[in-house]
Amino acid sequence: MSHLGKEPVLPVVVIGAGPVGLAAAARLVERGLPFLVLEAGPVAGDSVRRWQHVRMFSPWRFNIDRAARALLQASGWTPPPQNELPTGGDLVGRYLEPLAALPQVAPFLRFGARVVSVGREALDKAVDAGRAETPFAVEIVQADGRRETVRARAVIDASGTWAAPNPMGAGGYPAAGEARFADRITYGIPDVKGRDRARYAGRRVLVVGGGHSAINVVLDLLALKETAPETAISWAVRRADPQRLFGGGAADALPARGELGTNARQAIEAGAVTLLAPFRATGITAAPEGGLLVSGSGREVAVDEIVVTTGFRPDLSFLREIRLGIDPALECATALAPLIDPNIHSCGTVRPHGAAELAHPEPGFYIAGMKSYGRAPTFLLATGHEQVRSIVAALAGDMAAAAKVELDLPETGVCSAQPTNRDDIRIADTAVKCCAPVKV
């Protein structure tokens, strides 16, 4: 939209067409603000599709943004049962794809558009003069390799963290040999019972990680073992007290999550899974018989395949020319850090927050969704919806609405109130799985 003698109105650029990015689009539609969503993948919810076989702990009522719901229902969409537990595939097929296809959204989605840099147009990071009035320049690489720069009045980075998993190495860096043996390592939750079955059936598999992603993998491997009895399962966790792995059991506020912990405990007690605790991986070498030897905490374990479920971290590399206010430990916005610190909080104790807490020294730039939490594992998907509602209100100039932040949740206690210690930050991905727009 443009007016004679005036510059055209620049869009708000949203990076990522996942659950939070598309919720931001719905909020921008609601406010009548021009926008453009840039998605690196070929389809909406591209990262979610990587864990489409995983069933979420949280029911539909926690996972649909209110503005998105209103747009969808106006188009004749029928919402799924609110108490049903969706899989990642359900989240894509029954919610994200219909949302992305709406006529208010679809023309403003660009797929195969990977963002490689964000900055101010023709200004580097050190320049003060006229900075706030200068448009953002968002450089993308298209699927065919061509580069293009998109001008924007504001940027919301909702690109998530799925593409930046934490390494196996206990010190935050890859363990010695981790890169060399990358073809024997999977990060995240492989489809052990489906498309990846042949890779793990009858093999010695080491699962590394202390959250519910690890439990999901261990239980899937146990199901595989029923038909491939030679499958051997080891589970390595960094914490010394393994009892904390299993959560609240029958008392868990999310029954499906409690059941996972109970089943994992029973498998260990029955001897079906070998628990290595504490085990802080430091190296991988080739074993004489052709497998791998994984070393750590004064011991070695012989394996054929490794599944690393140690959580995720934000990719800040393409934001180098943005003035970020980043907490040195959690790599999130400075004002947000004390509200989400996993030494103190779980996702059940994080209070609602919005544009004020997510603001960076660069005016008009925000990180939202899972990436906004940096290395903290306490993210709740409903929190991401509220984040973008507040951010879009601020961009629309409605500062009263931006400041009024609250979660529309049926009850508290969605996640355990038990804090983690600093050493667990990189692996305690329980909240990522139970609450975030990634595996839960």
Stockholm file with secondary structure:
# STOCKHOLM 1.0

chainA/1-440         MSHLGKEPVLPVVVIGAGPVGLAAAARLVERGLPFLVLEAGPVAGDSVRRWQHVRMFSPWRFNIDRAARALLQASGWTPPPQNELPTGGDLVGRYLEPLAALPQVAPFLRFGARVVSVGREALDKAVDAGRAETPFAVEIVQADGRRETVRARAVIDASGTWAAPNPMGAGGYPAAGEARFADRITYGIPDVKGRDRARYAGRRVLVVGGGHSAINVVLDLLALKETAPETAISWAVRRADPQRLFGGGAADALPARGELGTNARQAIEAGAVTLLAPFRATGITAAPEGGLLVSGSGREVAVDEIVVTTGFRPDLSFLREIRLGIDPALECATALAPLIDPNIHSCGTVRPHGAAELAHPEPGFYIAGMKSYGRAPTFLLATGHEQVRSIVAALAGDMAAAAKVELDLPETGVCSAQPTNRDDIRIADTAVKCCAPVKV
#=GR chainA/1-440 SS CCCTTSCCCCCEEEECCSHHHHHHHHHHHHHTCCEEEEESSSSTTTTGGGGTTCBCSSCGGGTSCHHHHHHHHHTTCCCCCTTCCCBHHHHIIIIIHHHHHSTTTGGGEEESEEEEEEEETTBCTTCCTTTTTSCEEEEEEETTSCEEEEEESEEEECCCSTTSBCCSSTTSSCCBTTTTTGGGEEESCCCTTTTTHHHHTTSEEEEECSSHHHHHHHHHHHHHHHHSTTCEEEEECSCSCGGGGGTTGGGCSSHHHHHHHHHHHHHHHTTSSEEECSCCEEEEEECTTSSEEEEETTEEEEESEEEECCCBCCCCGGGTTSCCCBCTTTCSBTTTHHHHCTTTCCTTTCCCCCHHHHBCSSTTEEECGGGGGTTCCCCCHHHHHHHHHHHHHHHTTCHHHHHCCCCCCSCSCSSCCCCCCGGGTTTCTHHHHHHSSSCC
#=GC SS_cons         CCCTTSCCCCCEEEECCSHHHHHHHHHHHHHTCCEEEEESSSSTTTTGGGGTTCBCSSCGGGTSCHHHHHHHHHTTCCCCCTTCCCBHHHHIIIIIHHHHHSTTTGGGEEESEEEEEEEETTBCTTCCTTTTTSCEEEEEEETTSCEEEEEESEEEECCCSTTSBCCSSTTSSCCBTTTTTGGGEEESCCCTTTTTHHHHTTSEEEEECSSHHHHHHHHHHHHHHHHSTTCEEEEECSCSCGGGGGTTGGGCSSHHHHHHHHHHHHHHHTTSSEEECSCCEEEEEECTTSSEEEEETTEEEEESEEEECCCBCCCCGGGTTSCCCBCTTTCSBTTTHHHHCTTTCCTTTCCCCCHHHHBCSSTTEEECGGGGGTTCCCCCHHHHHHHHHHHHHHHTTCHHHHHCCCCCCSCSCSSCCCCCCGGGTTTCTHHHHHHSSSCC
//
